[in-house]
Every structure is written in C-alpha cells, then in structure tokens.
Amino acid sequence: MNSPSGPPGSAVAIPGREGAWRDLRSLLSVEPTGPDAFRAPATLTSRRTVFGGLVAAVAVLAAGRTAAPGQIPHSLHAHFLRRGTDHPFLDISVRRVRDGRAFAVREVEVAQGGRTLFVMTASLHTPEAGDDWHAEVPAADPGAVVRTLPTQRLSDVGHPFEIRHFAAPRADGFVPLHPLWLRHRAAVPDDPLWQIAALAYISDLGVVMDARPPGSSLPHDVIGISLDHTVWFHRPARVEEWLLMECDPLSSSGGRSLAHARISDRAGRLVATVLQEGLHRRAH
C-alpha cells in the first residue's frame, strides 16, 4: 500500500511485525469464522502499516476457499481504500456473485477493526485445454546478474524471499526496485491456490514507486500510495523457484501514476501481469 522510496539506495519499508519479515507460510493463512467469512493475521511493516500485497493475498485465499474444487483465480481487480493499522486481525467477507461450471466470480471485502481496507472482485476458472502461448521473454540466469548495486532500495535481511536486484539508476538519479529476481527461501505448500495467493503478495512489491515517470520533478522521498490493482494469473508457478519481476511506468497525470509489471519464471514463461495505479505525494 504505502511505500516511501527514500533517497537512492535506501531501503523501503518491508513487511514484518517490528520490521522483521516472517515466513509466508505463517503470513498467508485464513481461518473460517462463519459462512463465507474468514480471519487472517495482520502483520505490520516497519512503518506500522499493513503491506498491500498481504491484504490482496489473503483476499485471494478467502475467495478460493469458497469456490468449487479445481477452480482457481485467474484475475483480480481491487481497490485499496485505507491503510492498515496495528489491529491484529484482518476480517474477510466473501460474496458469491456467480457459480458456473467453468467460472466463478467472488466479491471480497477486507476490514480491520470494523473499517474496510480493501475491496476486490476475483474471477476463478477451471483450467481447460488450449494453446499455451505468451509473448517472448528471454530465458535468463539469476546467477548471472549483470549489475548489483552496492546499496539497494530493498534490503533482504530477514526477508522470506531471496532477492537479486540489478536495476540501474535512471538519469534523474532515482533507483527503481525492478527488475529483480526473487524466490521464497523455504519450502511452501503445493496447493495451487496458495501459490497464486503468494503471487498476489509479490504483485504489490514496489510497483507503485516504480510507476514514477522518468525525469520526474518530485523529490526522491515522495510517498507512493496504491489506489487500484489488477493482476492476471496466466499459468502455474512456484514461488520457491526463481521468478523475474520487471516493472515499467506507463502514464502519470493529476498526481496519479500507472505502472505495468510482469512476473516470469526462469524459462521465460509469463506467469502474471500486473497493472497498478498509485498516488505520488511529497513526503513533507
């Protein structure tokens, strides 16, 4: 959700209570509390807010738990409404909009302490036979990173993901977070729904700040606030294996900026596509 960029080379806020990251296996869990109602733990970033990717991920889990066996999310469209706080839980309610033989649609609301933080519409699909094609992404080796900055915007100390960041500074001195390689440090569940939820978690990682247009007149300590978020999940992926995440700014106007992100596996297959609009404001 909120992501201060800081000066070039500084670390962004990273999820984890008291600033320490936790294993995704403990973060991405939902427990039923009633018919189509769930509760998840709310873990704070070092800036005492809840990471937007965590909110999206538990919403995806809850939506999938109400669908027929074999139906998994293929897209989500969401709005971030408020910052999370230090309330310990996220309460999730799911509305069943449609249940078909191949597709299901769910509306999900995530609240904290009675205040709505996030709303999402998710479409789920039972995979069918068809062409397996995607725009070419060159296969690459995360061990052959051509440039690693001596200081990085994202510190991986205590992070559940091993991260290899190799972005070059832009002409205006801003250091984008992407492109980067990442993989979860520990073994994770085989459950396809859990893996998609983990991709939803990754999909909010630094995108709002990399929406900053080239040559921006804003200072480097600008605050980025996620407004709306769309993700398409194209094919299965495993987050404990290397994934490449790339991000490019598309448009900036009226204080709002739009970015396009792509997540690919090591073989160059496109795994997910992200569009995120965010608000950029001066920190002071």
C-alpha positions, 0 to 999 in steps of 0.5 A, spaced: 500 500 500 504 505 502 511 505 500 516 511 501 522 510 496 527 514 500 533 517 497 537 512 492 539 506 495 535 506 501 531 501 503 523 501 503 519 499 508 518 491 508 513 487 511 514 484 518 511 485 525 517 490 528 520 490 521 522 483 521 519 479 515 516 472 517 515 466 513 509 466 508 507 460 510 505 463 517 503 470 513 498 467 508 493 463 512 485 464 513 481 461 518 473 460 517 469 464 522 462 463 519 459 462 512 463 465 507 467 469 512 474 468 514 480 471 519 487 472 517 493 475 521 495 482 520 502 483 520 505 490 520 511 493 516 516 497 519 512 503 518 506 500 522 502 499 516 499 493 513 503 491 506 498 491 500 500 485 497 498 481 504 491 484 504 490 482 496 493 475 498 489 473 503 483 476 499 485 471 494 485 465 499 478 467 502 475 467 495 478 460 493 476 457 499 469 458 497 469 456 490 468 449 487 474 444 487 479 445 481 477 452 480 482 457 481 483 465 480 485 467 474 484 475 475 483 480 480 481 487 480 481 491 487 481 497 490 485 499 496 481 504 500 485 505 507 491 503 510 492 498 515 493 499 522 496 495 528 489 491 529 491 484 529 486 481 525 484 482 518 476 480 517 474 477 510 467 477 507 466 473 501 460 474 496 458 469 491 456 473 485 456 467 480 457 459 480 458 456 473 461 450 471 467 453 468 467 460 472 466 463 478 466 470 480 467 472 488 466 479 491 471 480 497 471 485 502 477 486 507 476 490 514 480 491 520 477 493 526 470 494 523 473 499 517 474 496 510 481 496 507 480 493 501 475 491 496 476 486 490 472 482 485 476 475 483 474 471 477 476 463 478 476 458 472 477 451 471 483 450 467 481 447 460 485 445 454 488 450 449 494 453 446 499 455 451 502 461 448 505 468 451 509 473 448 517 472 448 521 473 454 528 471 454 530 465 458 535 468 463 540 466 469 539 469 476 546 467 477 548 471 472 546 478 474 549 483 470 549 489 475 548 489 483 548 495 486 552 496 492 546 499 496 539 497 494 532 500 495 530 493 498 534 490 503 533 482 504 535 481 511 530 477 514 526 477 508 522 470 506 524 471 499 531 471 496 532 477 492 537 479 486 536 486 484 540 489 478 536 495 476 540 501 474 539 508 476 535 512 471 538 519 469 534 523 474 538 519 479 532 515 482 533 507 483 527 503 481 526 496 485 525 492 478 527 488 475 529 483 480 529 476 481 526 473 487 524 466 490 521 464 497 527 461 501 523 455 504 519 450 502 511 452 501 505 448 500 503 445 493 496 447 493 495 451 487 491 456 490 496 458 495 501 459 490 497 464 486 495 467 493 503 468 494 503 471 487 498 476 489 503 478 495 509 479 490 504 483 485 504 489 490 512 489 491 514 496 489 510 497 483 507 503 485 514 507 486 516 504 480 510 507 476 514 514 477 515 517 470 522 518 468 525 525 469 520 526 474 520 533 478 518 530 485 523 529 490 526 522 491 522 521 498 515 522 495 510 517 498 507 512 493 500 510 495 496 504 491 489 506 489 487 500 484 490 493 482 489 488 477 493 482 476 492 476 471 494 469 473 496 466 466 499 459 468 502 455 474 508 457 478 512 456 484 514 461 488 520 457 491 523 457 484 526 463 481 521 468 478 523 475 474 519 481 476 520 487 471 516 493 472 515 499 467 511 506 468 506 507 463 502 514 464 502 519 470 497 525 470 493 529 476 498 526 481 496 519 479 501 514 476 500 507 472 505 502 472 505 495 468 509 489 471 510 482 469 512 476 473 516 470 469 519 464 471 526 462 469 524 459 462 521 465 460 514 463 461 509 469 463 506 467 469 502 474 471 501 481 469 500 486 473 497 493 472 497 498 478 495 505 479 498 509 485 498 516 488 505 520 488 505 525 494 511 529 497 513 526 503 513 533 507 
